[in-house]
Amino acid sequence: MRRKKESKKPFIAGFVITVVVLFSLFFGLLYIKPPVNVVSLPAKVPQYNSLWGKYVPANFALFGFENYTAIREYNSSYPTQYSTLLDILDLKVSLKSTAINAALTVSFSAPNESIAFAFVNSAAFSNFTDAFANANFAATTVGEDSMYYVRNDLNGQIQFGWLALIPADQGIAFAIGNTDAKTAIQNCLQVTPANALISRLNVRQMLYVANGTANHLAIGIQGFPGVIPSANNTMTVVDATGTQVVVSRILEFGSTSTAVSEYSSVKQDYLNSRQFQVYDSYVQATEYETLSDVTGAVRLVE
């Protein structure tokens, strides 16, 4: 009696099912995104003190601060893009970049003005205060600070603007223009804890993520959407550690859910960054460069 051949249909059906299951798992893993890790910030973050915090009001549009003294530990000739910051014609007094210990730029949308601050060594500050005192220039006082309307020579181009002398921090501020320039400088000189940018909770939280304000080579905040349209603010911090320059960007979103949903967009748009982390409603993107790139890195905040 001949045996019947065993049917191959169950084998084929089983093979097909196995293939379908494997493909389903493969594409499932491919398209299902792993959960984004969210680090919770503490309920209370520190109140920070910094030089720039004394002059940046909460109604700013953009600011950038560069610690020339710290930067020069890695690039002794910094800055190299200019040699003279100010050359006041009527007084024949000028400010060389070599005399600057730190620089701050604050920009406003209303009025549409930018103020350049230079915090300088004692000799340079004395040169300016003595020159104005000897010339008997008419001064507008703001507390202990003095403001003057002057002519500045920028590479042969005459600029009319307001200059402020700030004794407390050996600061010299300059803004091009007349009424709006004067108003913008006064806005910066009249910063108090009640209207200071650094007193805002969201800024203190971003500073916490960036490890406070101490020893940064440069720091700046863009107070409007930038690379990521849904980001309210973007803080850029430049540090040096070992043989590397660390550039950290902290993007502020309206909520934790928005930060998580935009996490992938941040990774796609900040291609040079190698580390990403969500802190409540903030996403931090961190990139690493060699110390030879320190000049380009600190100029990111200008």
Phi, psi and omega in degrees: 000127183279138177280143177284142177293139178289138181289138178271357185297317178298324179295313180297317180298319179295320178298316180298316180298318179299316179298317180297318179297317180296316179296321179298317178295318182298308182288332175295315177293329181291322188256343177275116183281137176295152180297145179274127179287129180243123177265131181273133176282154178295156181299326179238131176247155186295155166277125184258149173241137178203160179297313181295330182297339181282347187231003179252108179281164184292341181267026179289167170249324184200140171214154176216136182234132179236127179269090184302321182300315179290321181297322183293346174293338181248337176217095189296339182264005183292140357272151182256353186281345177204156179252332181235125180274317181226146175217090187280112189296313187293340183250349184054046177232140183226163179239116178273148181296333180293342180271357186268129177267330179202153181228145180222135173238129179237127180243144179237153172268331177218108356289159181282084186217155173232137179245130177257122177254140171232124176258117199241173178284169187298321182296315181295319181293321178296323178302318181287314181296320179293319181297316180290323180294320181287334181272351181055043176293143175292129185244144168255122185262141174230095187065236178272357184265156181235141180238143182222145175269123191223172171247126179247138178259111178252095179053045178086355178257123183278129176242128172264134181188182181256137179239136179241141174251128188238092186299324187301326182236016182049051183254148174232123181243146180217138176221134180284137177122187183246263187298311181296322179295317179297316180297318182295317178295316178301322178302320180286322182287342183256022177293134177231169176305333182285331183238014182279139176302319185293344179276347180291139183300317183295325178290319178296324178293319177295321177296323177298315178299324181274011178068046174074202184244353187285138169067011175291141174288322181204151178208142179204159177226132173260114186271036179202161181301143180231245182302318177257109187302332183274357179280131181283318180218154174227121176260134175244128181233133179242126179231166173233133178217125182061241180252018185234151167259129182250121178250117182243131176242127178247116181258130181261130176243170186288340183199169177295320180297322177292319178299317180294318181291333180267359182305314180295322179295321177297317180296324181285325186273336178253073188293333181280348181283148182243345179230141181222140180208140176261129174240101184050247183263020181238146173240128179254129176242126186237129176239159184233132178232168176280160180298336177294343180264012186299322181297312179296325182293313184290335178286353176296339182265357182287000000 
